[in-house]
Amino acid sequence: MRNKENEVFHALERLATPYVGAARANALVERAGEAAIVMIGEASHGTSEFYAERAELSKRLIVEKGFRFIAVEGDWPSCYVLNRYVKGDAAAGTIAADALRDFARWPTWMWANREVAAFADWLRVYNDGKAEEDKVGFYGFDLYSLWESMDEILKYLGEKDGADLEAAKRAFECFEQHGREEQQYGIAANFYGEGCEAEVVALLRKLQDKWKTARPGDREDALAAELNALAVKGAEDYYRTMIRHDAESWNVRDRHMAAALERLMAYHGPAARAIVWAHNTHVGDARATDMAEEGMVNVGQLLREAHGGEVYAIGFGTYQGSVIAGRGWGAADRSDEGSSGGIRKLGRAASPARTGRQAASA
């Protein structure tokens, strides 16, 4: 083990380039700027520097390299409110904090924080005066928003009526009996044959690609309806699978995120260029980790398999500092000091890493 650590240390010493901030990361921006998809990962969802540096790198990729949208490890409905805000929709709020109030799902600090608010305000200014098709978007591609996405679909289709609305109502009625309790749905679907898979597949088919024929003013909202339906389908599969297989439920989630990103790429056209914000475990390549031994895949692997060299990954890590986190899923947030270990030793030897501060809630 010691010899292996020494090998890694010497490789870092020989190959590593000190990172002193996005403003001076010209070589990194040039390399990343050649890709169609740049994934920027972080080692925690609650450390200020990760969020701030990721935002600064993203600004450079947008301004200097023409990247068209950001897709984050967040729920589609909440992120779509922020997307409308950065594109100048007054109904989404007058300041970023207004739009961020929609992030009510735990952990709220993951996206409702000052770093994201500052970036959203910058992006709104950047988009100001641009044609709608040239504005940079901000989307969520996760799948936890089962109920919220159903609500958004019903709201959207309620203004249109027709067969699509009937399909949405059938899906909603199927889920409604479970009282918006995901675990209850998973148990009922697995053990009592009360699943809603057929209904959500039918709904997605109804809404798929409707944005292609929508009038210009409704085009992105039609996309939102499709992505909400995709989130419902992914969530149904995830909560049904989670009861039986932890590893496979992970795969369901990452396959969903990759599929959602592909649809966003299709929407933005052949020259689309995307920036992904997610945890390192999603943007790395599972094939190079022990995840592969468990039969697990991740977004980074799936995108590399589909796009090869068009994908570029950047990961953030640290060996000390503080982070906002909860002791368990759904627990209240608190600030915890980072732990020590092998990364601490290697990090200190390779270069003086910055101390991680906790992300500040908006």
C-alpha positions as CSV (number, residue, x, y, z in Angstrom):
1,M,0.0,0.0,0.0
2,R,2.8,2.4,0.9
3,N,4.6,1.7,-2.4
4,K,1.3,2.4,-4.3
5,E,0.9,5.7,-2.4
6,N,4.5,6.7,-3.3
7,E,3.9,5.9,-7.0
8,V,0.8,8.2,-6.9
9,F,2.7,10.9,-5.1
10,H,5.6,10.9,-7.6
11,A,3.2,10.9,-10.5
12,L,1.5,13.9,-9.1
13,E,4.8,15.6,-8.5
14,R,5.8,15.0,-12.1
15,L,2.6,15.8,-13.9
16,A,0.5,18.1,-11.7
17,T,0.1,21.8,-12.5
18,P,-0.8,24.1,-9.7
19,Y,-4.4,25.5,-9.9
20,V,-4.5,29.1,-8.8
21,G,-8.0,30.0,-9.9
22,A,-10.2,30.1,-13.0
23,A,-8.9,33.5,-14.1
24,R,-5.4,32.1,-14.7
25,A,-6.5,28.6,-15.9
26,N,-5.9,29.4,-19.6
27,A,-4.5,26.0,-20.5
28,L,-7.4,24.2,-18.8
29,V,-10.0,26.4,-20.5
30,E,-8.4,25.8,-23.8
31,R,-8.4,22.0,-23.4
32,A,-11.9,21.9,-22.1
33,G,-13.1,24.4,-24.7
34,E,-12.4,21.8,-27.4
35,A,-15.1,19.5,-26.1
36,A,-18.9,19.4,-26.6
37,I,-19.6,18.4,-23.1
38,V,-17.6,19.7,-20.1
39,M,-18.4,18.0,-16.8
40,I,-17.3,19.9,-13.6
41,G,-17.5,17.8,-10.5
42,E,-17.0,18.5,-6.8
43,A,-16.2,16.3,-3.8
44,S,-19.0,17.7,-1.7
45,H,-22.3,19.5,-2.3
46,G,-21.7,22.1,0.4
47,T,-18.3,23.7,0.0
48,S,-18.1,27.3,-1.2
49,E,-14.9,27.2,-3.2
50,F,-16.1,24.3,-5.3
51,Y,-19.2,26.3,-6.3
52,A,-17.4,29.6,-6.8
53,E,-14.6,28.1,-8.9
54,R,-17.0,26.0,-10.9
55,A,-19.0,29.2,-11.7
56,E,-15.9,31.1,-12.8
57,L,-14.7,28.3,-15.1
58,S,-18.2,28.1,-16.5
59,K,-18.3,31.8,-17.2
60,R,-15.1,31.5,-19.2
61,L,-16.4,28.6,-21.2
62,I,-19.6,30.5,-21.9
63,V,-18.0,33.8,-22.9
64,E,-14.8,32.5,-24.6
65,K,-15.9,29.1,-26.0
66,G,-19.6,29.5,-26.7
67,F,-21.1,26.9,-24.4
68,R,-24.9,27.1,-24.6
69,F,-26.3,25.7,-21.4
70,I,-25.6,24.3,-17.9
71,A,-27.2,21.0,-16.7
72,V,-27.0,20.4,-13.0
73,E,-27.6,17.6,-10.5
74,G,-30.9,19.1,-9.5
75,D,-34.6,18.8,-10.1
76,W,-36.0,19.9,-13.4
77,P,-39.0,22.0,-12.1
78,S,-36.9,24.1,-9.6
79,C,-34.1,24.6,-12.1
80,Y,-36.5,25.6,-14.8
81,V,-37.7,28.5,-12.6
82,L,-34.0,29.6,-12.4
83,N,-33.7,29.0,-16.1
84,R,-36.6,31.4,-16.7
85,Y,-34.9,33.9,-14.4
86,V,-31.5,33.9,-16.1
87,K,-33.3,34.4,-19.4
88,G,-35.1,37.5,-18.2
89,D,-38.6,36.3,-17.3
90,A,-39.9,38.8,-14.8
91,A,-42.4,36.2,-13.5
92,A,-39.5,34.2,-12.1
93,G,-38.3,37.0,-9.9
94,T,-36.5,40.3,-9.8
95,I,-33.4,38.9,-8.1
96,A,-31.9,35.4,-8.1
97,A,-33.0,34.7,-4.5
98,D,-36.6,34.9,-5.7
99,A,-36.1,32.1,-8.2
100,L,-34.1,30.0,-5.7
101,R,-37.0,29.9,-3.3
102,D,-38.4,27.1,-5.4
103,F,-35.6,24.8,-4.2
104,A,-37.5,23.3,-1.3
105,R,-36.3,19.7,-1.5
106,W,-33.6,18.6,0.9
107,P,-30.8,19.4,0.7
108,T,-31.9,23.0,0.0
109,W,-28.4,24.4,0.3
110,M,-27.2,22.3,-2.6
111,W,-28.6,24.9,-5.1
112,A,-30.2,27.6,-3.0
113,N,-27.0,29.3,-1.9
114,R,-25.2,32.6,-2.5
115,E,-22.7,31.2,-5.0
116,V,-25.4,29.9,-7.3
117,A,-27.4,33.2,-6.8
118,A,-24.3,35.2,-7.8
119,F,-23.8,33.1,-10.9
120,A,-27.5,33.3,-11.8
121,D,-27.4,37.1,-11.6
122,W,-24.3,37.2,-13.8
123,L,-25.9,34.9,-16.3
124,R,-29.1,37.1,-16.4
125,V,-27.0,40.1,-17.3
126,Y,-25.0,38.1,-19.9
127,N,-28.3,37.0,-21.5
128,D,-29.8,40.4,-21.5
129,G,-30.5,41.7,-25.0
130,K,-29.7,38.4,-26.7
131,A,-32.2,36.7,-29.0
132,E,-34.1,33.9,-27.2
133,E,-32.3,31.2,-29.1
134,D,-28.9,32.6,-28.1
135,K,-29.5,32.8,-24.3
136,V,-27.6,30.4,-22.1
137,G,-29.9,28.1,-20.2
138,F,-29.8,26.5,-16.7
139,Y,-31.5,23.1,-16.3
140,G,-31.8,20.3,-13.8
141,F,-31.4,16.7,-15.0
142,D,-32.0,14.7,-11.9
143,L,-35.1,12.5,-11.2
144,Y,-36.3,13.1,-7.6
145,S,-39.1,15.4,-8.6
146,L,-41.8,12.8,-9.2
147,W,-44.7,14.8,-7.7
148,E,-43.5,18.2,-8.6
149,S,-43.0,17.2,-12.2
150,M,-46.5,15.7,-12.4
151,D,-47.9,18.9,-11.0
152,E,-46.0,20.9,-13.7
153,I,-47.2,18.6,-16.5
154,L,-50.8,19.0,-15.4
155,K,-50.4,22.8,-15.1
156,Y,-48.9,23.0,-18.6
157,L,-51.4,20.7,-20.3
158,G,-54.3,22.1,-18.4
159,E,-54.1,25.2,-20.6
160,K,-54.2,23.0,-23.8
161,D,-56.7,20.1,-23.1
162,G,-56.8,17.2,-25.4
163,A,-55.5,13.6,-25.3
164,D,-52.2,14.6,-23.7
165,L,-54.0,16.0,-20.7
166,E,-56.0,12.8,-20.4
167,A,-52.7,10.7,-20.4
168,A,-51.3,13.0,-17.7
169,K,-54.5,12.6,-15.5
170,R,-54.3,8.8,-15.8
171,A,-50.7,8.9,-14.6
172,F,-51.5,11.3,-11.8
173,E,-54.4,9.2,-10.6
174,C,-52.2,6.1,-10.5
175,F,-49.7,7.8,-8.3
176,E,-52.2,9.8,-6.2
177,Q,-53.2,6.8,-4.1
178,H,-49.7,6.6,-2.6
179,G,-50.0,10.0,-0.9
180,R,-46.9,11.5,-2.4
181,E,-44.8,9.0,-0.4
182,E,-42.0,7.6,-2.7
183,Q,-41.2,4.7,-0.5
184,Q,-44.8,3.7,-0.2
185,Y,-45.1,3.7,-4.0
186,G,-41.9,1.6,-4.3
187,I,-43.3,-1.0,-1.9
188,A,-46.7,-1.1,-3.6
189,A,-45.2,-1.4,-7.0
190,N,-42.9,-4.2,-6.0
191,F,-45.0,-6.3,-3.8
192,Y,-48.6,-5.6,-4.6
193,G,-48.5,-5.0,-8.4
194,E,-49.7,-1.4,-8.0
195,G,-47.0,0.2,-10.3
196,C,-47.6,3.1,-12.7
197,E,-44.9,2.2,-15.3
198,A,-47.3,1.8,-18.2
199,E,-49.0,5.1,-17.4
200,V,-45.8,7.1,-17.3
201,V,-44.4,5.5,-20.5
202,A,-47.6,6.4,-22.3
203,L,-47.4,10.0,-21.0
204,L,-43.8,10.4,-22.1
205,R,-44.7,9.1,-25.6
206,K,-47.4,11.7,-25.8
207,L,-45.1,14.6,-24.9
208,Q,-41.9,13.4,-26.6
209,D,-40.5,15.8,-29.2
210,K,-43.5,18.1,-29.1
211,W,-41.1,21.0,-28.9
212,K,-40.0,20.4,-32.5
213,T,-43.4,21.5,-33.8
214,A,-44.3,24.0,-31.1
215,R,-44.6,27.7,-31.9
216,P,-41.5,29.7,-31.0
217,G,-42.9,31.2,-27.8
218,D,-44.0,27.7,-26.5
219,R,-40.9,25.7,-27.7
220,E,-39.0,25.7,-24.4
221,D,-42.1,25.1,-22.3
222,A,-42.9,22.1,-24.5
223,L,-39.4,20.8,-23.9
224,A,-40.0,21.3,-20.1
225,A,-43.1,19.2,-20.3
226,E,-41.1,16.4,-22.0
227,L,-38.3,16.6,-19.5
228,N,-40.8,16.6,-16.6
229,A,-42.4,13.5,-18.1
230,L,-38.9,12.0,-18.4
231,A,-38.3,12.8,-14.8
232,V,-41.6,11.1,-13.8
233,K,-40.6,8.0,-15.8
234,G,-37.1,8.0,-14.2
235,A,-38.5,8.6,-10.7
236,E,-41.0,5.8,-11.1
237,D,-38.3,3.4,-12.2
238,Y,-35.9,4.6,-9.5
239,Y,-38.3,4.3,-6.5
240,R,-39.5,0.9,-7.7
241,T,-36.0,-0.4,-8.2
242,M,-34.6,1.2,-4.9
243,I,-36.7,-1.2,-2.8
244,R,-34.8,-4.2,-4.3
245,H,-31.4,-3.1,-5.6
246,D,-29.3,-0.2,-4.4
247,A,-26.7,-0.6,-7.2
248,E,-29.3,-0.8,-9.9
249,S,-31.3,2.2,-8.6
250,W,-28.0,4.1,-8.9
251,N,-27.8,3.0,-12.5
252,V,-31.4,4.0,-13.1
253,R,-30.6,7.5,-11.9
254,D,-27.4,8.0,-13.8
255,R,-28.9,6.6,-17.0
256,H,-31.7,9.0,-16.6
257,M,-29.3,12.0,-16.2
258,A,-27.4,11.0,-19.3
259,A,-30.7,10.6,-21.2
260,A,-31.9,14.0,-20.1
261,L,-28.7,15.6,-21.1
262,E,-28.9,14.0,-24.6
263,R,-32.4,15.5,-25.0
264,L,-31.1,18.9,-24.0
265,M,-28.3,18.6,-26.5
266,A,-30.8,17.7,-29.2
267,Y,-33.0,20.7,-28.3
268,H,-30.0,23.0,-28.6
269,G,-29.0,21.7,-32.0
270,P,-26.1,20.1,-33.8
271,A,-23.6,22.7,-32.4
272,A,-24.8,22.3,-28.8
273,R,-22.2,22.6,-26.1
274,A,-23.0,21.7,-22.5
275,I,-21.5,22.3,-19.1
276,V,-22.5,19.7,-16.4
277,W,-22.4,20.4,-12.7
278,A,-22.6,17.3,-10.5
279,H,-20.7,15.3,-7.9
280,N,-17.4,13.7,-8.8
281,T,-19.0,10.3,-8.5
282,H,-21.3,11.1,-11.4
283,V,-18.9,12.9,-13.7
284,G,-15.9,10.5,-13.3
285,D,-15.7,7.3,-15.3
286,A,-17.1,4.4,-13.3
287,R,-15.1,1.9,-15.3
288,A,-11.9,3.2,-13.7
289,T,-13.2,2.7,-10.1
290,D,-14.5,-0.1,-7.9
291,M,-18.0,0.9,-9.0
292,A,-17.5,-1.3,-12.0
293,E,-17.1,-4.4,-9.8
294,E,-20.6,-3.7,-8.4
295,G,-22.0,-3.5,-11.9
296,M,-22.6,0.3,-11.5
297,V,-22.3,2.9,-14.3
298,N,-22.3,6.7,-14.1
299,V,-23.0,9.7,-16.2
300,G,-19.3,10.2,-17.1
301,Q,-19.0,6.6,-18.4
302,L,-22.2,6.8,-20.4
303,L,-21.3,10.0,-22.0
304,R,-17.8,8.9,-22.9
305,E,-19.2,5.7,-24.4
306,A,-21.6,7.8,-26.5
307,H,-19.4,10.8,-27.4
308,G,-15.8,9.7,-26.8
309,G,-13.3,12.5,-27.0
310,E,-16.1,15.1,-27.1
311,V,-16.4,14.8,-23.3
312,Y,-14.0,16.5,-20.9
313,A,-14.1,16.1,-17.1
314,I,-12.8,18.4,-14.3
315,G,-13.0,17.3,-10.7
316,F,-12.5,19.3,-7.5
317,G,-11.2,17.9,-4.3
318,T,-9.6,19.0,-1.0
319,Y,-7.9,17.6,2.0
320,Q,-9.3,19.9,4.7
321,G,-11.9,22.5,5.4
322,S,-15.6,22.6,6.3
323,V,-18.8,21.6,4.5
324,I,-22.5,22.0,5.0
325,A,-24.0,18.5,5.3
326,G,-26.6,16.5,7.2
327,R,-25.9,13.6,9.5
328,G,-28.4,11.6,7.5
329,W,-30.8,11.9,4.6
330,G,-33.3,14.7,5.4
331,A,-31.4,15.8,8.5
332,A,-30.9,19.4,9.4
333,D,-27.8,21.0,7.8
334,R,-24.7,21.7,9.9
335,S,-21.1,22.6,9.3
336,D,-18.6,19.7,9.6
337,E,-14.9,19.8,9.4
338,G,-13.3,17.6,6.7
339,S,-11.6,14.4,7.7
340,S,-8.0,13.5,7.3
341,G,-6.5,10.5,5.5
342,G,-4.5,9.5,2.4
343,I,-5.8,12.4,0.3
344,R,-4.7,14.9,3.0
345,K,-1.1,13.6,2.9
346,L,-1.0,13.4,-0.9
347,G,-2.7,16.8,-1.3
348,R,-0.3,18.5,1.1
349,A,2.7,17.0,-0.6
350,A,1.6,17.9,-4.1
351,S,0.4,21.5,-3.6
352,P,-1.1,23.7,-0.9
353,A,-4.8,23.2,-1.4
354,R,-7.2,26.0,-0.4
355,T,-9.2,25.5,2.8
356,G,-12.8,24.6,1.9
357,R,-15.5,26.9,3.3
358,Q,-19.1,25.9,3.7
359,A,-21.4,27.1,1.0
360,A,-23.6,29.9,2.2
361,S,-27.4,29.5,2.0
362,A,-29.2,32.1,0.0
